[in-house]
Amino acid sequence: MKLRLSEAIAVNGNVDSFEVTNNKVHDNNIGIVLIGHENISPVTALDQVRNGIVHYNSSFNNTSYNEYSADGIYVDGEKEIIIEQNQNYENDLGIEVAFVNVLWMNYSSFK
């Protein structure tokens, strides 16, 4: 998938028990994004991506053109996510894990 300055695969809001696997994303701003707490769900406690796995994906050549902020995989506001065995190369950043809202910080596994 080639979108230039957007996210190729976005998992956002009230999403529970999912898998993102065997994708090839390139030439985007962000290859794969998992995000929560953006007021997508009307139930605040459920407004996050949770209980998922991201594996066996290839994410490459994602760049923001001299801003150095494009990720192969970007995660923010998630809960109990496993990210493993992905290929990330020629991106501004490989895997970026952020917690913009520290009140919702949770545990996940990144290998």
Contact map, one row per residue, 1 for C-alpha under 8 A:
111000010000000000000001110000000000000000000000000000000000000000000000000000000000000000000000000000000000000
111100010000000000000000111100000000000000000000000000000000000000000000000000000000000000000000000000000000000
111111110000000000000000001110000000000000000000000000000000000000000000000000000000000000000000000000000000000
011111000000000000000000001110000000000000000000000000000000000000000000000000000000000000000000000000000000000
001111100000000000000000000111000000000000000000000000000000000100000000000000000000000000000000000000000000000
001111110000000000000000000111000000000000000000000000000000000000000000000000000000000000000000000000000000000
001011111100000000000000000111111000000000000000000000000000000000000000000000000000000000000000000000000000000
111001111100000000000000100101110000000000000000000000000000000000000000000000000000000000000000000000000000000
000000111110000000000000000000111000000000000000000000000000000000000000000000000000000000000000000000000000000
000000111111000000000000000000011110000000000000000000000000000000000000000000000000000000000000000000000000000
000000001111101000000000000000001110000000000000100000000000000000000000000000000000000000000000000000000000000
000000000111111000000000000000001111000100000001100000000000000000000000000000000000000000000000000000000000000
000000000011111000000000000000000011111110000111100000000000000000000000000000000000000000000000000000000000000
000000000001111100000000000000000001000110000111100000000000000000000000000000000000000000000000000000000000000
000000000011111111000000000000000000000000000001110000000000000000000000000000000000000000000000000000000000000
000000000000011111000000000000000000000000000000111100000000000000000000000000000000000000000000000000000000000
000000000000001111100000000000000000000000000000011100000000000000000000000000000000000000000000000000000000000
000000000000001111110000000000000000000000000000011110000000000000000000000000000000000000000000000000000000000
000000000000000011111000000000000000000000000000000111100000000000000000000000000000000000000000000000000000000
000000000000000001111110000000000000000000000000000011101000000000000000000000000000000000000000000000000000000
000000000000000000111110000000000000000000000000000001111000000000000000000000000000000000000000000000000000000
000000000000000000011111000000000000000000000000000000111100000000000000000000000000000000000000000000000000000
000000000000000000011111100000000000000000000000000000011100000000000000000000000000000000000000000000000000000
100000000000000000000111110000000000000000000000000000001110000000000000000000000000000000000000000000000000000
110000010000000000000011111100110000000000000000000000001111000000000000000000000000000000000000000000000000000
110000000000000000000001111100100000000000000000000000000011110000000000000000000000000000000000000000000000000
011100000000000000000000111110000000000000000000000000000001111000000000000000000000000000000000000000000000000
011111110000000000000000111111100000000000000000000000000000111000000100000000000000000000000000000000000000000
001111100000000000000000001111100000000000000000000000000000011100000110000000000000000000000000000000000000000
000011110000000000000000000111111000000000000000000000000000011000000111110000000000000000000000000000000000000
000000111000000000000000110111111000000000000000000000000011010000000011110000000000000000000000000000000000000
000000111100000000000000100001111100000000000000000000000010000000000011110000000000000000000000000000000000000
000000101111000000000000000001111110000000000000000000000000000000000000111000000000000000000000000000000000000
000000000111000000000000000000011111000000000000100000000000000000000000011111000000000000000000000000000000000
000000000111100000000000000000001111110000000001100000000000000000000000001111000000000000000000000000000000000
000000000001110000000000000000000111110000000011100000000000000000000000000111000000000000000000000000000000000
000000000000100000000000000000000011111100010011000000000000000000000000000010000000000000000000000010000000000
000000000000100000000000000000000011111100000010000000000000000000000000000000000000000000000000000000000000000
000000000000100000000000000000000000111111010010000000000000000000000000000000000000000000000000000000000000000
000000000001110000000000000000000000111111000010000000000000000000000000000000000000000000000000000000000000000
000000000000110000000000000000000000001111110110000000000000000000000000000000000000000000000000000000000000000
000000000000000000000000000000000000001111110010000000000000000000000000000000000000000000000000000000000000000
000000000000000000000000000000000000000011111110000000000000000000000000000000000000000000000000000000000000000
000000000000000000000000000000000000101011111110000000000000000000000000000000000000000000000000000000000000000
000000000000000000000000000000000000000000111111000000000000000000000000000000000000000000000000000000000000000
000000000000110000000000000000000000000010111111000000000000000000000000000000000000000000000000000000000000000
000000000000110000000000000000000001111111111111100000000000000000000000000000000000000000000000000000000000000
000000000001111000000000000000000011100000001111110000000000000000000000000011100000000000000000000000000000000
000000000011111100000000000000000111000000000011111100000000000000000000000011100000000000000000000000000000000
000000000000001111000000000000000000000000000001111100000000000000000000000001111000000000000000000000000000000
000000000000000111000000000000000000000000000000111110000000000000000000000000111000000000000000000000000000000
000000000000000111100000000000000000000000000000111111000000000000000000000000011100000000000000000000000000000
000000000000000001110000000000000000000000000000001111100000000000000000000000001111000000000000000000000000000
000000000000000000111000000000000000000000000000000111111000000000000000000000001111010000000000000000000000000
000000000000000000111100000000000000000000000000000011111000000000000000000000000011110000000000000000000000000
000000000000000000001110000000000000000000000000000001111100000000000000000000000001111000000000000000000000000
000000000000000000011111100000000000000000000000000001111110000000000000000000000000111000000000000000000000000
000000000000000000000111100000000000000000000000000000011111000000000000000000000000011100000000000000000000000
000000000000000000000001110000110000000000000000000000001111110000000001100000000000011110100000000000000000000
000000000000000000000000111000100000000000000000000000000111110000000001000000000000001111100000000000000000000
000000000000000000000000011100000000000000000000000000000011111000000000000000000000000011100000000000000000000
000000000000000000000000011111100000000000000000000000000011111100000111000000000000000001110000000000000000000
000000000000000000000000001111000000000000000000000000000000111111011110000000000000000000110000000000000000000
000010000000000000000000000010000000000000000000000000000000011111111100000000000000000000010000000000000000000
000000000000000000000000000000000000000000000000000000000000001111110000000000000000000000000000000000000000000
000000000000000000000000000000000000000000000000000000000000001111110000000000000000000000000000000000000000000
000000000000000000000000000000000000000000000000000000000000000111111000000000000000000000000000000000000000000
000000000000000000000000000000000000000000000000000000000000001111111100000000000000000000011000000000000000000
000000000000000000000000000000000000000000000000000000000000001100111110000000000000000000011000000000000000000
000000000000000000000000000111000000000000000000000000000000011100011111000000000000000000111000000000000000000
000000000000000000000000000011110000000000000000000000000000011000001111110000000000000000111111000000000000000
000000000000000000000000000001110000000000000000000000000011010000000111110000000000000110111110000000000000000
000000000000000000000000000001111000000000000000000000000010000000000011111000000000000000000111000000000000000
000000000000000000000000000001111100000000000000000000000000000000000011111100000000000000000011110000000000000
000000000000000000000000000000001110000000000000000000000000000000000000111111000000000000000011110000000000000
000000000000000000000000000000000111000000000000000000000000000000000000011111000000000000000000111100000000000
000000000000000000000000000000000111100000000001100000000000000000000000001111100000000000000000011110011100000
000000000000000000000000000000000111000000000001110000000000000000000000001111111000000000000000000000001101000
000000000000000000000000000000000000000000000001111000000000000000000000000011111000000000000000000000001111000
000000000000000000000000000000000000000000000000011100000000000000000000000001111100000000000000000000000111100
000000000000000000000000000000000000000000000000011111000000000000000000000001111110000000000000000000000011110
000000000000000000000000000000000000000000000000000111000000000000000000000000011111000000000000000000000001111
000000000000000000000000000000000000000000000000000011100000000000000000000000001111110000000000000000000000111
000000000000000000000000000000000000000000000000000011110000000000000000000000000111110000000000000000000000011
000000000000000000000000000000000000000000000000000000111000000000000000000000000011111000000000000000000000001
000000000000000000000000000000000000000000000000000001111110000000000000000000000011111100000000000000000000000
000000000000000000000000000000000000000000000000000000011111000000000000000000000000111110000000000000000000000
000000000000000000000000000000000000000000000000000000000111000000000001000000000000011111100110000000000000000
000000000000000000000000000000000000000000000000000000000011100000000001000000000000001111100100000000000000000
000000000000000000000000000000000000000000000000000000000001110000000000000000000000000111110000000000000000000
000000000000000000000000000000000000000000000000000000000011111000000111000000000000000111111100000000000000000
000000000000000000000000000000000000000000000000000000000000011100011111000000000000000001111100000000000000000
000000000000000000000000000000000000000000000000000000000000000000011111000000000000000000111111000000000000000
000000000000000000000000000000000000000000000000000000000000000000000011100000000000000110111111000000000000000
000000000000000000000000000000000000000000000000000000000000000000000011111000000000000100001111100000000000000
000000000000000000000000000000000000000000000000000000000000000000000010111000000000000000001111110000000000000
000000000000000000000000000000000000000000000000000000000000000000000000011100000000000000000011111000000000000
000000000000000000000000000000000000000000000000000000000000000000000000011110000000000000000001111100000000000
000000000000000000000000000000000000000000000000000000000000000000000000000110000000000000000000111111011000000
000000000000000000000000000000000000000000000000000000000000000000000000000110000000000000000000011111000000000
000000000000000000000000000000000000100000000000000000000000000000000000000010000000000000000000001111111000000
000000000000000000000000000000000000000000000000000000000000000000000000000000000000000000000000001111111000000
000000000000000000000000000000000000000000000000000000000000000000000000000000000000000000000000000011111000000
000000000000000000000000000000000000000000000000000000000000000000000000000010000000000000000000001011111100000
000000000000000000000000000000000000000000000000000000000000000000000000000011100000000000000000001011111110000
000000000000000000000000000000000000000000000000000000000000000000000000000011110000000000000000000000011111000
000000000000000000000000000000000000000000000000000000000000000000000000000000111000000000000000000000001111100
000000000000000000000000000000000000000000000000000000000000000000000000000001111100000000000000000000000111110
000000000000000000000000000000000000000000000000000000000000000000000000000000011110000000000000000000000011111
000000000000000000000000000000000000000000000000000000000000000000000000000000001111000000000000000000000001111
000000000000000000000000000000000000000000000000000000000000000000000000000000000111100000000000000000000000111
